[in-house]
């Protein structure tokens, strides 16, 4: 496995990493690895927005929407 060294890390950022690691019961080094895995790890497949909305609404029995009737498009304005 490879190693990296991060220089010039802000003290505030280091403190936040230490606190986050403690909250998750990990060392700072392991917490940094986990963050990197999540951010630059395997790309997640794109989310299908329609499927996500349908899955969320279907638990409530769906949604019936009253759609207005379609009308012909108006003529575009003339810019003379």
C-alpha positions in Angstrom: 0.0 0.0 0.0 1.1 3.6 -0.7 1.6 6.3 1.8 1.1 10.1 1.6 2.2 13.0 3.8 0.0 16.1 4.1 2.0 19.2 4.9 0.7 22.6 6.0 -2.6 21.2 7.4 -4.5 24.0 9.2 -4.7 23.4 13.0 -8.5 23.9 12.9 -8.8 21.2 10.2 -6.6 18.8 12.1 -8.6 19.4 15.3 -11.9 18.7 13.4 -10.4 15.5 11.9 -9.4 14.4 15.4 -12.9 15.0 16.8 -14.5 13.3 13.9 -12.2 10.3 14.3 -13.1 10.1 18.0 -16.8 10.3 17.3 -16.4 7.3 14.9 -14.1 5.4 17.2 -11.1 5.5 14.8 -7.7 6.9 14.6 -7.1 10.1 12.7 -5.3 8.2 10.0 -8.1 5.7 9.6 -10.7 8.5 9.5 -8.7 10.3 6.8 -8.6 7.0 4.8 -12.4 6.6 5.2 -13.0 10.1 4.0 -10.8 9.5 1.0 -12.5 6.2 0.2 -15.9 7.9 0.2 -14.8 10.9 -1.8 -12.5 9.4 -4.4 -13.4 5.8 -4.2 -15.6 3.9 -6.6 -17.9 6.2 -8.5 -21.6 5.7 -7.6 -24.0 5.1 -10.4 -26.1 8.2 -11.3 -29.3 8.6 -9.4 -32.5 8.2 -11.5 -34.5 11.2 -10.1 -37.8 9.9 -11.4 -37.3 6.4 -9.8 -36.2 8.1 -6.5 -39.3 10.3 -6.4 -41.6 7.4 -7.3 -40.0 5.2 -4.6 -40.5 7.9 -2.0 -44.1 8.7 -2.9 -45.3 5.1 -3.5 -45.1 4.4 0.3 -48.0 6.9 0.6 -50.1 5.4 -2.1 -48.7 7.6 -4.9 -49.8 11.0 -5.9 -52.6 12.0 -8.3 -52.0 15.3 -9.9 -54.6 17.3 -11.8 -52.8 18.2 -15.0 -54.1 21.2 -16.9 -55.1 20.6 -20.6 -52.5 21.3 -23.2 -52.9 24.4 -25.2 -51.2 25.4 -28.5 -48.0 27.4 -28.1 -48.4 31.1 -28.5 -46.5 32.9 -31.3 -43.1 34.2 -30.4 -42.7 37.9 -30.1 -41.4 39.8 -33.1 -38.3 41.8 -32.3 -38.2 44.4 -35.1 
